[in-house]
């Protein structure tokens, strides 16, 4: 029996070290809108396409656990799809305007794709990614 056909990503949820700092980053820099606050430690944001939940840890963290590391089991990175190669270049300019460090605009692994890589305040690797 086959599983259901997916229609894309409904939402992602990130555990962050500073909720207010992450809300500011995802709303001010990436254009998400704050939709719902679930008490003092959790929110739901949306950009019109993807939902993003942010919450703080449910327990004390060791210093090694306080920053994201894609080398550990779990999430490696998130690529946000954009409509054109030009949009990747515009995204890099937008990141520059907000003082966000990023890679050069470069080809992705998929033929004819283009991306720019950057990180959120907790070191989670993000990308703006175009593929025809």
FENFENWO-V815388 format. One record per residue. N is the residue number from 1. RES is the residue in one letter. NEAR is the number of other C-alpha atoms within 10 Angstrom. Layout:
# FENFENWO-V815388
[[N RES NEAR] [N RES NEAR]]
This chain:
# FENFENWO-V815388
[[1 X 3] [2 X 4] [3 X 5] [4 X 6] [5 X 6] [6 X 7] [7 X 6] [8 X 8] [9 X 9] [10 X 11] [11 X 13] [12 X 13] [13 X 14] [14 X 16] [15 X 18] [16 X 24] [17 X 19] [18 X 15] [19 X 18] [20 X 13] [21 X 13] [22 X 19] [23 X 20] [24 X 15] [25 X 17] [26 X 20] [27 X 15] [28 X 12] [29 X 16] [30 X 14] [31 X 14] [32 X 21] [33 X 17] [34 X 18] [35 X 13] [36 X 12] [37 X 13] [38 X 10] [39 X 7] [40 X 10] [41 X 16] [42 X 18] [43 X 20] [44 X 20] [45 X 23] [46 X 19] [47 X 15] [48 X 9] [49 X 12] [50 X 15] [51 X 18] [52 X 20] [53 X 20] [54 X 24] [55 X 19] [56 X 15] [57 X 16] [58 X 8] [59 X 6] [60 X 8] [61 X 11] [62 X 8] [63 X 7] [64 X 8] [65 X 10] [66 X 15] [67 X 15] [68 X 20] [69 X 17] [70 X 13] [71 X 8] [72 X 8] [73 X 7] [74 X 8] [75 X 13] [76 X 13] [77 X 15] [78 X 15] [79 X 14] [80 X 13] [81 X 14] [82 X 17] [83 X 12] [84 X 15] [85 X 20] [86 X 11] [87 X 17] [88 X 23] [89 X 18] [90 X 13] [91 X 20] [92 X 22] [93 X 13] [94 X 14] [95 X 17] [96 X 12] [97 X 10] [98 X 12] [99 X 10] [100 X 16] [101 X 13] [102 X 15] [103 X 12] [104 X 12] [105 X 18] [106 X 14] [107 X 16] [108 X 14] [109 X 10] [110 X 10] [111 X 9] [112 X 11] [113 X 16] [114 X 24] [115 X 26] [116 X 22] [117 X 19] [118 X 18] [119 X 17] [120 X 18] [121 X 17] [122 X 17] [123 X 14] [124 X 18] [125 X 18] [126 X 17] [127 X 21] [128 X 22] [129 X 25] [130 X 23] [131 X 17] [132 X 10]]
